[in-house]
Amino acid sequence: MPRVSAAFFMTGALCLAMGMCWGIAMAVSQNFALAPAHAHLNLLGWVTMSIYGTFYALTRETLSPRLAWINYVCATLGVAVMIPTLAVFLATGNQALEPVIGIGSLLSLIALLTFAISAFRELKRPRL
């Protein structure tokens, strides 16, 4: 397995562990005000990271390491910036945090576009 795939899976597993603990805490307190941030953590942090990791593992022979690592860095920074800021925004309503949430969202979008380029390269790759 390529190191980038392992990095995606490790990061995804950490996000899932945090998301599960967060979900348990919300259930115990019966306070679901932060559920949107929790859902984003699970979807972007666990599901999306796992999909990226799987793709790069399956294309290990033909992947572009540079594109894959750009994908990883942008995806990880996107989650690290967006999720905590979204949680604080939901808890406080502080409108000044919206641009920071936007930066995290933009990083996540850049990650997706980088992944799309990698997928397109694989689609167009000559086959034997």
Secondary structure, DSSP 8 states (H G I E B T S, - for coil): --HHHHHHHHHHHHHHHHHHHHHHHHHHHT--TTHHHHHHIIIIIIIIHHHHHHHHHHTTTT--HHHHHHHHHHHHHHHHHHHHHHHHHHHH--GGGHHHHHHHHHHHHHHHHHHHHHHHHHHHS---
